[in-house]
Amino acid sequence: MNSNPSRMDPTEATEQFERELVELITTSFARGAVIEDTWDVPTPVADAPDWSVTVEKRYSSDGSGYDPRFLEE
């Protein structure tokens, strides 16, 4: 039995993290935020690790029809 009800299965937690990260990045990009950078994420708990996250822009090769000119207008 899990003594900490806020913890979930590691696979499920990772999938949820990925969904939330995709939502954060796409929503922030749509709002005009600078996304491409390296972010340092300190945690306020001494026993928890700090994190460094690098976000890089790349274009898919699936022919999605993305044209950055539409975002500049």
Residue pairs with C-beta under 8 A, 6 or more apart in sequence:
7 13
8 16
25 35
25 55
28 35
29 35
35 55
35 57
36 55
36 56
36 57
37 54
37 55
38 52
38 53
38 54
38 55
39 52
39 53
39 54
39 55
40 50
40 51
40 52
41 50
41 51
41 52
41 53
42 50
43 49
43 50
43 51
59 66
60 66
